[in-house]
């Protein structure tokens, strides 16, 4: 008897889930944007009345759940702030929708297709590199403008020559642009910086060899280091499964007498390395890349350990710059967190797209393909440049890569301080 | 009585073939009418690949009675070898379907070879060793492929390990690029290719199960000592089922890889193996139609319908899994289903009349 009741109760539960689910689906696209953005929802009714009130649908995919969720959510929140600000100005209106890709290229393509069904006109790309390689190919085939905040792999853009074979393996996808540095630029810029500032004579590298981002930076770093005559005494690897224990890698770096350790990786793994190196009393100079940004806000991490860590990053949340401090305070207010580089990049993406389009004449039902042509022409034109949180006077060319200069930062007393 | 069993069985087999065929025709009709949302359309070919993987694992788990926890490893072998073959032949002038066939054949042959390597030492053992060794095999394949570099230049294929510099000359092209995997794949697999492979797998599995060898395999599953006492060569028959299963997983991998823009070794990890095992267990051990339905529902659901729950998506997915398990195992629901499906009941009656 009780079993019967259980079965009935479960069946009822499922029916309820079905009904509530269906009810949600019709309004989910607007509800998701409205719930996070109270300002946007009040403005949304206004544009229909005004003459130039065109609403563009902007989509993006990123890991909103799972291990890399911190990056996806940061980008989503950053983009949301930009959309709110733009909508508050009146005129051209934007509607933002982010879909979850769990840092998986297969799911990213589904997320992209879901956005396409929704009627997305401009695509903010995928937040992480691996999914972005897949979605950029799709967006290229569909001719939807793609500007990624943080997917830094060269495979995203295409058209980059493999230095080993001198052939272009993935043809340039003409509508794909990046807001962040390309991996090789970061690697060679880091090597150049270490060389110029004479930060170390013997360098050790620990990198994640099952990750596109980390390996990409390592490869260009080691090429450049060899060119400059920097001695790399130890190069050790780890993978997703072994990203908690670094005793072997640290011992190798220590035994080979490295006085600088280069860490091209995201900050969770880097924080583990710092903690474990501290435990064995190894104190070299640590040097990171933009993925290191965020280490100071990591829960339960003693920021004293990151003292003296140097990194190249385009964004500094402690900057006294007016735009940055306004962005940081809005972000803190809405999401209760200090924004990282991903949030700032996404914010810049939305604003640069808006800047490129605001003077254009856009029909209310402009097709994604027409917008794409307009945006490509604008982004590659020589007179278009954008000043944002992550750089001044950013320009793009046909390769899709952004040109801006990385800022060298060092962590002092738990805050970033500019190096030069 | 024997006639009856065979007739009932073949009837069930034909129902399975029929359902797959009808589903294929219906899907093709909706796709060609342009009425399918692109989100769903993009899922069709990977769905076929997961169905094939589930069928193949069902052969190991349901029919052979051995637990394999590294089935994604075989998929990985098939995916990377099949995809390499298809890409190496890109300029050979072979038509798309020709390259597809070559990719699937190469993928399944090499996955079968991997199955032999794993199976020969392990299937001689008794107990749960196969589960542990396949688990390790999946991890080994993942690590190997992560460090593997394969390129092609006018002189042919070149292989390298650990270092990307594999001596490709000018004009060469990297195919498998270490942790970056294969990128820039031309999507050549199609729903039709997936359908044909599913049908082939069903034919192979049903005929194997109904054959002399199949009965030997199931006898080993049910009681190894009794089976060996009547002279059944345990290792031979176990290896037969296991290698066929590995080959099918390889075909699934090749089909999958050629439906994506990019594949990396990390895609075929322990989680994927478990995902396929979930399809098999929830569909019913030894029940091929069950595997097909479970793989379809559990693959499509979280990507389409559950997207509206955003952050709670995977939570609800877990609830769906538990509900499915409870419902398919409840005798009351089964009785209810039997009442709702008079067709099934009358089929049974017919069988009785026949006897």
Interface residues (C-beta under 8 A of the other chain):
Chain A: X3 X4 X7 X10 X13 X14 X17 X21 X24 X25 X28 X32 X64 X65 X99 X100 X104 X105 X106 X107 X109 X110 X111 X113 X114 X116 X117 X130 X133 X134 X137 X138 X153 X155 X158 X162 X164 X165 X166 X167 X169 X170 X209 X210 X211 X212 X215 X216 X219 X239 X240 X241
Chain B: X37 X38 X39 X40 X41 X42 X43 X46 X139 X143 X146 X147 X151 X153 X164 X165 X166 X168 X169 X170 X171 X172 X173 X174 X178 X179 X180 X183 X184 X260 X261 X262 X263 X264 X265 X266 X267 X303 X304 X305 X307 X308 X309 X310 X311 X313 X314 X316 X323 X326 X327 X330 X332 X333
